[in-house]
């Protein structure tokens, strides 16, 4: 098969993936589509240069050049996006409030199955929360916990520009010495610092709730950690954690002090670099850097 036809097939496949993912909002499909678009750009542009005799260089040299150009272009785009976020009024650590509107769980069959699974495995809803992230857009969160309140499951619904809803999970437990174990599959870059007594594992590729809970329990068992029941309401626990993360990351130089944020933005240059790096690892490898 001619290279041109292979490139056309890859373009068609990318368009199909994009259409499917507009409904599913799957980060895994998004990673596959990003790689596919990158290679389509590199090989497609190289093939065009060869077909129209625009550049007298070997095909593989042209493909490498356009591969690097994509990297540079996306680097510039990501850096500008991070800078815009830094100076925007959007909160990095939004405050949560109790969601009493009755719309805490989207009415979609694939999402309702998650709620049914939680109920079937002994998890009961502790609280429904929401946090405004700007422009009247809210993150909706539903917190479930097991019968002895030693494991909390945070189900976060993330709205997409396409209108689809992506869902992520965060499984947390605390121990008698105050340590916190957190296992999540969030694909949104954080890149900041966690408190020393937080033991965090992020697994964006692991989309199964059952698998994530099993991994969380296996981590605690392997480290001999004995969980104790949560004593605070989820809204208090979550907001305290948000405050602690903001304080710690300001102290360690990831964020500017509050008094300087209006002039210099929220994120320092070092912090922006860390976010930029984690965007790449998440978007193309599905891996989050481990920061303590």
ROLUMRO-936077 format. One record per residue (C-alpha): residue number from 0; x, y, z. Coordinates in Angstrom, 1 decimal, decimal comma, padded with zeros to 4 digits. Example, Ala and Ser with C-alpha at 12.3 -4.5 7.8 and 13.67 -1.06 7.14 Angstrom:
BEGIN
+-----+--------+--------+--------+
|  nr |     xx |     yy |     zz |
+-----+--------+--------+--------+
|   0 |  012,3 | -004,5 |  007,8 |
|   1 |  013,7 | -001,1 |  007,1 |
+-----+--------+--------+--------+
END
This chain:
BEGIN
+-----+--------+--------+--------+
|  nr |     xx |     yy |     zz |
+-----+--------+--------+--------+
|   0 |  000,0 |  000,0 |  000,0 |
|   1 |  001,2 |  003,5 | -000,9 |
|   2 |  002,3 |  005,7 |  002,0 |
|   3 | -000,3 |  008,3 |  001,0 |
|   4 | -003,1 |  005,7 |  001,5 |
|   5 | -001,7 |  004,7 |  004,9 |
|   6 | -001,7 |  008,3 |  006,0 |
|   7 | -005,3 |  008,8 |  004,8 |
|   8 | -006,4 |  005,7 |  006,7 |
|   9 | -004,7 |  007,1 |  009,8 |
|  10 | -006,4 |  010,4 |  009,4 |
|  11 | -009,8 |  008,7 |  009,1 |
|  12 | -009,1 |  006,5 |  012,2 |
|  13 | -008,1 |  009,6 |  014,1 |
|  14 | -011,4 |  011,3 |  013,2 |
|  15 | -013,4 |  008,2 |  014,2 |
|  16 | -011,5 |  008,2 |  017,6 |
|  17 | -012,3 |  011,9 |  018,1 |
|  18 | -016,0 |  011,3 |  017,4 |
|  19 | -016,2 |  008,4 |  019,8 |
|  20 | -014,3 |  010,2 |  022,5 |
|  21 | -016,6 |  013,2 |  022,3 |
|  22 | -019,2 |  010,9 |  023,8 |
|  23 | -017,1 |  008,8 |  026,1 |
|  24 | -014,6 |  011,4 |  027,3 |
|  25 | -012,0 |  008,7 |  027,9 |
|  26 | -008,4 |  009,9 |  028,7 |
|  27 | -007,1 |  006,6 |  027,3 |
|  28 | -008,6 |  007,2 |  023,9 |
|  29 | -007,4 |  010,8 |  024,0 |
|  30 | -003,8 |  009,6 |  024,5 |
|  31 | -004,1 |  007,2 |  021,5 |
|  32 | -005,5 |  010,0 |  019,4 |
|  33 | -002,8 |  012,4 |  020,4 |
|  34 | -000,1 |  010,0 |  019,3 |
|  35 | -001,9 |  009,2 |  016,1 |
|  36 | -002,3 |  012,9 |  015,2 |
|  37 |  001,4 |  013,6 |  016,0 |
|  38 |  002,5 |  010,8 |  013,6 |
|  39 |  000,0 |  011,8 |  011,0 |
|  40 |  001,3 |  015,3 |  011,0 |
|  41 |  005,0 |  014,2 |  010,8 |
|  42 |  004,6 |  011,6 |  008,1 |
|  43 |  001,8 |  013,5 |  006,2 |
|  44 |  003,8 |  016,7 |  006,0 |
|  45 |  006,9 |  014,8 |  004,9 |
|  46 |  004,9 |  013,0 |  002,2 |
|  47 |  003,5 |  016,2 |  000,9 |
|  48 |  007,0 |  017,7 |  000,7 |
|  49 |  008,1 |  014,6 | -001,3 |
|  50 |  005,1 |  014,5 | -003,6 |
|  51 |  005,3 |  018,2 | -004,5 |
|  52 |  009,1 |  018,2 | -004,5 |
|  53 |  009,2 |  021,1 | -002,0 |
|  54 |  012,3 |  019,9 | -000,2 |
|  55 |  015,1 |  017,8 | -001,5 |
|  56 |  015,8 |  015,7 |  001,6 |
|  57 |  015,2 |  012,0 |  002,5 |
|  58 |  011,7 |  011,1 |  003,7 |
|  59 |  012,9 |  010,0 |  007,2 |
|  60 |  014,7 |  013,4 |  007,7 |
|  61 |  011,6 |  015,3 |  006,8 |
|  62 |  009,5 |  013,2 |  009,1 |
|  63 |  011,9 |  013,8 |  012,0 |
|  64 |  011,9 |  017,5 |  011,4 |
|  65 |  008,1 |  017,7 |  011,3 |
|  66 |  007,9 |  015,5 |  014,4 |
|  67 |  010,1 |  018,0 |  016,2 |
|  68 |  008,0 |  020,9 |  014,9 |
|  69 |  004,9 |  019,4 |  016,4 |
|  70 |  006,7 |  019,1 |  019,7 |
|  71 |  007,8 |  022,7 |  019,6 |
|  72 |  004,3 |  023,9 |  018,6 |
|  73 |  002,6 |  022,0 |  021,3 |
|  74 |  005,2 |  023,1 |  023,8 |
|  75 |  004,5 |  026,7 |  023,0 |
|  76 |  000,7 |  026,1 |  023,2 |
|  77 |  001,0 |  024,4 |  026,6 |
|  78 |  003,3 |  027,0 |  028,0 |
|  79 |  000,9 |  029,8 |  027,0 |
|  80 | -002,0 |  027,9 |  028,5 |
|  81 | -000,2 |  027,5 |  031,8 |
|  82 |  000,7 |  031,2 |  031,8 |
|  83 | -002,9 |  032,1 |  031,1 |
|  84 | -004,1 |  029,8 |  033,9 |
|  85 | -001,6 |  031,4 |  036,3 |
|  86 | -002,9 |  034,9 |  035,7 |
|  87 | -006,6 |  034,0 |  035,4 |
|  88 | -009,1 |  034,2 |  038,3 |
|  89 | -009,7 |  030,5 |  038,1 |
|  90 | -008,8 |  028,9 |  041,5 |
|  91 | -006,1 |  026,2 |  041,6 |
|  92 | -007,6 |  024,8 |  044,8 |
|  93 | -011,3 |  025,6 |  044,7 |
|  94 | -013,5 |  025,4 |  047,8 |
|  95 | -016,2 |  022,8 |  047,9 |
|  96 | -019,8 |  023,3 |  049,2 |
|  97 | -022,6 |  020,9 |  049,8 |
|  98 | -024,5 |  020,3 |  046,7 |
|  99 | -028,2 |  020,4 |  047,6 |
| 100 | -029,6 |  020,9 |  044,1 |
| 101 | -030,3 |  017,2 |  043,7 |
| 102 | -028,2 |  017,1 |  040,5 |
| 103 | -025,1 |  015,5 |  042,0 |
| 104 | -025,1 |  012,4 |  039,6 |
| 105 | -025,4 |  012,8 |  035,8 |
| 106 | -028,3 |  010,7 |  034,4 |
| 107 | -026,3 |  008,7 |  031,9 |
| 108 | -026,4 |  004,9 |  031,7 |
| 109 | -022,6 |  004,4 |  031,9 |
| 110 | -022,4 |  006,7 |  034,9 |
| 111 | -025,4 |  005,3 |  036,7 |
| 112 | -023,7 |  001,8 |  036,5 |
| 113 | -020,9 |  003,3 |  038,7 |
| 114 | -023,3 |  004,3 |  041,4 |
| 115 | -025,0 |  000,9 |  041,2 |
| 116 | -021,7 | -000,8 |  041,6 |
| 117 | -020,8 |  001,3 |  044,7 |
| 118 | -024,1 |  000,5 |  046,3 |
| 119 | -023,8 | -003,2 |  045,5 |
| 120 | -020,4 | -003,4 |  047,2 |
| 121 | -021,4 | -001,8 |  050,5 |
| 122 | -020,5 |  001,9 |  049,8 |
| 123 | -023,0 |  004,5 |  050,9 |
| 124 | -023,1 |  008,1 |  049,9 |
| 125 | -021,6 |  010,4 |  052,6 |
| 126 | -022,1 |  013,7 |  050,8 |
| 127 | -022,6 |  015,4 |  047,5 |
| 128 | -020,4 |  018,4 |  046,8 |
| 129 | -019,6 |  021,0 |  044,1 |
| 130 | -016,9 |  023,6 |  043,4 |
| 131 | -017,1 |  026,4 |  041,0 |
| 132 | -014,1 |  026,5 |  038,7 |
| 133 | -015,1 |  029,7 |  036,8 |
| 134 | -017,7 |  031,0 |  034,5 |
| 135 | -020,5 |  029,3 |  036,3 |
| 136 | -018,9 |  025,9 |  035,6 |
| 137 | -018,9 |  023,4 |  038,5 |
| 138 | -017,0 |  020,3 |  039,4 |
| 139 | -019,5 |  017,9 |  040,8 |
| 140 | -018,3 |  015,4 |  043,4 |
| 141 | -020,0 |  012,6 |  045,1 |
| 142 | -018,3 |  011,0 |  048,2 |
| 143 | -019,0 |  007,4 |  049,1 |
| 144 | -017,6 |  005,4 |  052,0 |
| 145 | -017,6 |  001,8 |  053,2 |
| 146 | -019,5 |  000,6 |  056,2 |
| 147 | -016,8 |  001,3 |  058,8 |
| 148 | -015,8 |  004,7 |  057,1 |
| 149 | -012,2 |  003,7 |  056,6 |
| 150 | -012,3 |  004,0 |  052,8 |
| 151 | -013,7 |  007,0 |  051,0 |
| 152 | -014,4 |  007,1 |  047,3 |
| 153 | -014,5 |  010,5 |  045,7 |
| 154 | -016,2 |  010,4 |  042,3 |
| 155 | -015,5 |  013,6 |  040,3 |
| 156 | -017,4 |  014,5 |  037,2 |
| 157 | -015,4 |  016,7 |  034,9 |
| 158 | -017,3 |  018,6 |  032,1 |
| 159 | -015,8 |  018,6 |  028,7 |
| 160 | -016,1 |  021,3 |  026,0 |
| 161 | -017,8 |  018,8 |  023,8 |
| 162 | -020,6 |  018,4 |  026,4 |
| 163 | -019,5 |  015,0 |  027,4 |
| 164 | -018,7 |  014,2 |  031,1 |
| 165 | -015,5 |  012,5 |  032,2 |
| 166 | -015,4 |  010,7 |  035,5 |
| 167 | -012,4 |  010,2 |  037,8 |
| 168 | -012,0 |  008,5 |  041,1 |
| 169 | -009,9 |  009,2 |  044,2 |
| 170 | -009,7 |  006,5 |  047,0 |
| 171 | -008,5 |  007,8 |  050,3 |
| 172 | -007,8 |  006,4 |  053,8 |
| 173 | -006,2 |  007,8 |  056,9 |
| 174 | -004,2 |  005,9 |  059,6 |
| 175 | -003,9 |  006,3 |  063,3 |
| 176 | -000,6 |  008,3 |  063,0 |
| 177 | -002,3 |  010,9 |  060,7 |
| 178 | -000,9 |  009,5 |  057,4 |
| 179 | -003,1 |  009,8 |  054,3 |
| 180 | -003,1 |  007,2 |  051,6 |
| 181 | -004,5 |  008,4 |  048,3 |
| 182 | -005,0 |  006,4 |  045,1 |
| 183 | -006,6 |  008,1 |  042,1 |
| 184 | -006,8 |  008,1 |  038,3 |
| 185 | -007,0 |  011,8 |  037,7 |
| 186 | -005,5 |  012,9 |  034,4 |
| 187 | -005,4 |  016,6 |  035,2 |
| 188 | -001,8 |  017,8 |  035,9 |
| 189 | -001,0 |  018,8 |  039,5 |
| 190 |  002,8 |  018,8 |  039,6 |
| 191 |  003,0 |  020,4 |  043,0 |
| 192 |  004,1 |  019,1 |  046,4 |
| 193 |  002,2 |  016,8 |  048,7 |
| 194 |  002,7 |  016,8 |  052,5 |
| 195 |  005,3 |  014,3 |  053,8 |
| 196 |  002,6 |  012,2 |  055,5 |
| 197 |  000,6 |  011,8 |  052,2 |
| 198 |  001,3 |  008,7 |  050,2 |
| 199 | -000,1 |  009,4 |  046,7 |
| 200 | -000,3 |  007,1 |  043,7 |
| 201 | -001,9 |  008,4 |  040,5 |
| 202 | -002,8 |  005,9 |  037,8 |
| 203 | -004,5 |  007,7 |  034,9 |
| 204 | -004,6 |  004,5 |  032,8 |
| 205 | -006,6 |  002,6 |  035,5 |
| 206 | -010,1 |  003,5 |  034,6 |
| 207 | -011,9 |  000,7 |  036,5 |
| 208 | -013,2 |  001,7 |  039,9 |
| 209 | -013,0 | -001,8 |  041,2 |
| 210 | -009,4 | -002,1 |  040,1 |
| 211 | -008,5 |  001,2 |  041,7 |
| 212 | -010,0 |  000,3 |  045,0 |
| 213 | -008,2 | -003,1 |  044,9 |
| 214 | -005,0 | -001,3 |  044,2 |
| 215 | -005,6 |  001,1 |  047,1 |
| 216 | -006,2 | -001,7 |  049,5 |
| 217 | -003,2 | -003,7 |  048,2 |
| 218 | -000,9 | -000,6 |  048,8 |
| 219 | -002,0 | -000,2 |  052,4 |
| 220 | -001,7 | -004,0 |  053,0 |
| 221 |  001,8 | -004,1 |  051,5 |
| 222 |  002,9 | -001,2 |  053,8 |
| 223 |  001,2 | -002,5 |  056,9 |
| 224 | -001,0 |  000,6 |  057,2 |
| 225 | -004,1 |  000,2 |  059,4 |
| 226 | -006,9 |  002,6 |  058,4 |
| 227 | -009,0 |  004,3 |  061,0 |
| 228 | -012,5 |  005,8 |  060,4 |
| 229 | -012,9 |  009,3 |  059,0 |
| 230 | -014,3 |  011,6 |  061,7 |
| 231 | -014,9 |  014,8 |  059,7 |
| 232 | -017,6 |  015,4 |  057,0 |
| 233 | -016,2 |  015,1 |  053,5 |
| 234 | -016,7 |  018,8 |  052,8 |
| 235 | -014,6 |  019,7 |  055,8 |
| 236 | -012,0 |  017,1 |  055,0 |
| 237 | -011,7 |  018,1 |  051,4 |
| 238 | -011,5 |  021,9 |  052,1 |
| 239 | -008,9 |  021,3 |  054,8 |
| 240 | -006,8 |  019,3 |  052,3 |
| 241 | -007,2 |  022,1 |  049,7 |
| 242 | -006,0 |  024,7 |  052,2 |
| 243 | -003,1 |  022,6 |  053,2 |
| 244 | -002,0 |  022,0 |  049,6 |
| 245 | -002,2 |  025,7 |  048,9 |
| 246 | -000,2 |  026,6 |  052,0 |
| 247 |  002,5 |  023,9 |  051,4 |
| 248 |  003,0 |  024,8 |  047,7 |
| 249 |  003,3 |  028,4 |  048,5 |
| 250 |  005,8 |  027,7 |  051,2 |
| 251 |  007,9 |  025,4 |  048,9 |
| 252 |  007,9 |  027,9 |  045,9 |
| 253 |  005,5 |  026,2 |  043,6 |
| 254 |  003,0 |  029,1 |  044,1 |
| 255 |  003,7 |  032,8 |  044,6 |
| 256 |  002,6 |  034,2 |  048,0 |
| 257 | -001,0 |  035,6 |  048,0 |
| 258 |  000,2 |  039,2 |  048,1 |
| 259 |  002,3 |  038,7 |  044,9 |
| 260 | -000,2 |  036,7 |  042,8 |
| 261 | -002,0 |  039,8 |  041,3 |
| 262 |  001,3 |  041,1 |  039,9 |
| 263 |  003,1 |  037,8 |  039,1 |
| 264 |  000,3 |  035,2 |  038,7 |
| 265 | -000,3 |  032,3 |  040,9 |
| 266 |  002,4 |  029,8 |  039,7 |
| 267 |  006,1 |  030,5 |  039,8 |
| 268 |  008,4 |  029,8 |  036,9 |
| 269 |  009,6 |  026,6 |  038,5 |
| 270 |  006,0 |  025,6 |  039,1 |
| 271 |  005,1 |  026,3 |  035,5 |
| 272 |  007,9 |  024,1 |  034,3 |
| 273 |  006,8 |  021,3 |  036,5 |
| 274 |  003,2 |  021,6 |  035,2 |
| 275 |  004,5 |  021,7 |  031,6 |
| 276 |  006,5 |  018,6 |  032,1 |
| 277 |  003,5 |  016,7 |  033,7 |
| 278 |  001,2 |  017,8 |  030,9 |
| 279 |  003,5 |  016,0 |  028,5 |
| 280 |  003,8 |  012,8 |  030,6 |
| 281 |  000,0 |  012,7 |  031,2 |
| 282 | -001,1 |  013,5 |  027,7 |
| 283 |  001,3 |  011,1 |  025,9 |
| 284 |  002,3 |  008,5 |  028,5 |
| 285 | -000,7 |  008,5 |  030,9 |
| 286 |  001,8 |  008,8 |  033,8 |
| 287 |  001,9 |  011,4 |  036,5 |
| 288 |  005,2 |  012,5 |  038,1 |
| 289 |  005,6 |  011,4 |  041,7 |
| 290 |  006,0 |  014,5 |  043,8 |
| 291 |  006,2 |  014,4 |  047,6 |
+-----+--------+--------+--------+
END
